[in-house]
């Protein structure tokens, strides 16, 4: 009976942390990111989608929402090759990246949105990227609501700042609110697709909605 008793909370937490660290170190995308001097394994999610859907080209204005630690912005800078503009925003700090304008601000707050709009000036975005996610609570309903709220804010930003013909790639979770957001994107974009990159972690509910050829007005 003793073997079936609940473990001590502290021991359980340490064991769980060790398992996560071991899995993280052995993750092939983590290893590839280190070998390629990328800031995060998330770069391979964007690169896979970009290779398939041809999102990035020199001369674009790209907005990267929730950009820290900078993997997606770093990839965009490599693809634009110094020709174009990348503006990233995140509540967390991010080390400087050549070719990337960074704002440390909360996109979900009015002050953060205003700072981003001021940085754009009168120039609309060609591509909006959002890999934003809230701090997950482990409560599925709550986490779903928070993720969908960020996606809705991203879509509202696009309605004001994405140029006609532009594209959006936004992280979502399958669940409550997903179908409604998908329908809205189908109304706003000439084509909409669901993407689940190979680099998404096993067991993750995340996926990405891709809208191409924005319909202004």
N, C-alpha and C positions, 0 to 999 in steps of 0.2 A: 504493500500500500504506500510506503514511503516514496517509492520511485514514481508514483503517479501524482504526488502532491505538487501544488503549484510551485514554480521556482521562486527564489527570492527576487524581488523586483529589480534591484540593482544588478544582479548577476544576469538576469534575462536581458536587460537593456544593453549591458556590455557585450553579451554574446550576439545580440542582434546587430550591434554596431560593427563587431568584428566580421560577421558574415557579410554585411553590406560593403565594408572596406575590401574584403577579399574579392567579392564579386566585381567591385569597381576596378580594382587593380588588374583583374584578368579580362576585363571587357575589351574586346578587340578594337572598338572605336576609341576608347580611352587611350589605348596603346598607339593607335594610328594618329590620334590628335597630338600626342606627345612627340611622336617621331616627325610629324609634319609641322611642329611648332604652332599648332592651332590653339586657341585659348580654351576651347571646350569641344567635347565630342558632338555637341549640337550642330557643329559646322557640317557634319555629314548628312544631317537631315536636309538642310538647305541645298547642299551641293547635289544631292540625289534628285530633288525636285527641280532644281535649276537645269540639270542635264536633260531631264525629261521634257520640261516645259519652256525652257529658254526664257527665263525671267529677266536676266541681267544683261545689259549691254553698255558699252562706254557712252558717256554723255547723259546718263540718267540722273534724276534726283530721287534718292532713296531715303525713306524714313523707316528707321528700325525701332519699333516700340518694345520696351523691355529688353534692352540690348546687352546689359551686363551678363557675363564678364567680357563679352565682345566677340564671340565666335562668329555670329552671323555678320556683324559689321566688318570684321576682319576678312571674311570671305568676299563680301561685296567689294571691299577695297581692292582685293586681288583681281576681281573680275573687271572692275571699272578701269583699273590701271592708271589712276590719276586723272581720268577724264570723266567728270561728273561730280556729284555731291552726295554725301552720306551724312544724315543727321540721326544720331541715336539718342534715346532718352531712357533713363531708368532711375528708380528711386534709390538704388544702390550705387556706390561709387564704382568707377571703372578706370583702369589705367589708360593713359592716352594711346591712341592708335593713329598712325599716319593716315591722313586722308579722311578722317572721321571727326565730325563735330559732335561733341558729347554734351548733353544737358543732364545734370543730376537733379531730377525733379520727378514728381508723381504725375504720370500722364492722366491718371484717373481723377486728379484734383484740378479745379479750375485754374489755379496758378500755374500748374505744370503744362496744361494745354495751352494757355496763353503764351508761355515761354516758347513752346514749340512753334506756335503760329507766328510769333514775332521773329523767330529764327528763319522760318520759311520766307517771310516777307510777302512778296506778291507772286512767288514762283510755286506753282502746284507740284505735287509729287507725281513721279511716273510709276513708282512702286512703293507700296506700304507693306512692311513685314511686321508681324506680331507673333513673337514666341512667348508672350506674357502668360504668366500663371500666378495665382495667389499662393501664399503659404498654405499648404494643404492641411486641413484639420483632421483628416481621416473620416470625417462625416460626409458620406457620399452626396447627400442632398445639398448640404451647405457648400461643399467644394464645387459641385456642378453649377450652382447659382452664381458663385463668384467668377468662375471661368467664363460662363456665358455673358455675365455683365461686362467683363473686359472685352470680349469679342464684340458685343453690341456697341461699346464705346469706340472701338476701332472702326467699326462700320460707319458710325456717325461721323467720325473724323474724315473717312474717305469721301463721304457725301459732300463735305465742304472743301477738301483739299486734294483729292485725287483728280488728275487731269482726265479729260475724255480719252478713252482708249487705254488708260492705265490699268494696273493689276494690283491685287491684294492677296497676300498669303497670311492666314490667321489660324492660330492654334485653338482648338475646341476639344471638348470631351463629348463622346456620344452619350446622350441622355436627355433630360428635360430641357426644352428650349432649342435643341439642335435642329429639329425639322423646321421650326419657324425661322431660325437664322438662315438656313439653307434656302428656303423659299425667298427670303428677302434678297439674298445674294443673287439668286437667279433672276430676280427682277432688275437688279442694278447692273449686272454684268452680262455680256453677250454669251459667255460660257462660264460654267462653274463645275469644279471637279473636287472630289475628295481624295486626299493623298495620305498614305500611311507609310512613311519612310522605313526602310529596313533598320535604320539606326535608332528608331524609337525603342525604348527598353521593353523587354518582355513583361507582359502584364500591365503595361501602361494603357490607359484609356484614351490617351491623346491621339488626335489626328489633325489634319490641316485642311482647311477649306481654301481653295484657290479660285479666285475670280479673275477673269481676263476680259479686257476690252470693256472698260467702265462706260456706262451710258450716263452722260451728264444730263441732269434734270429729269 
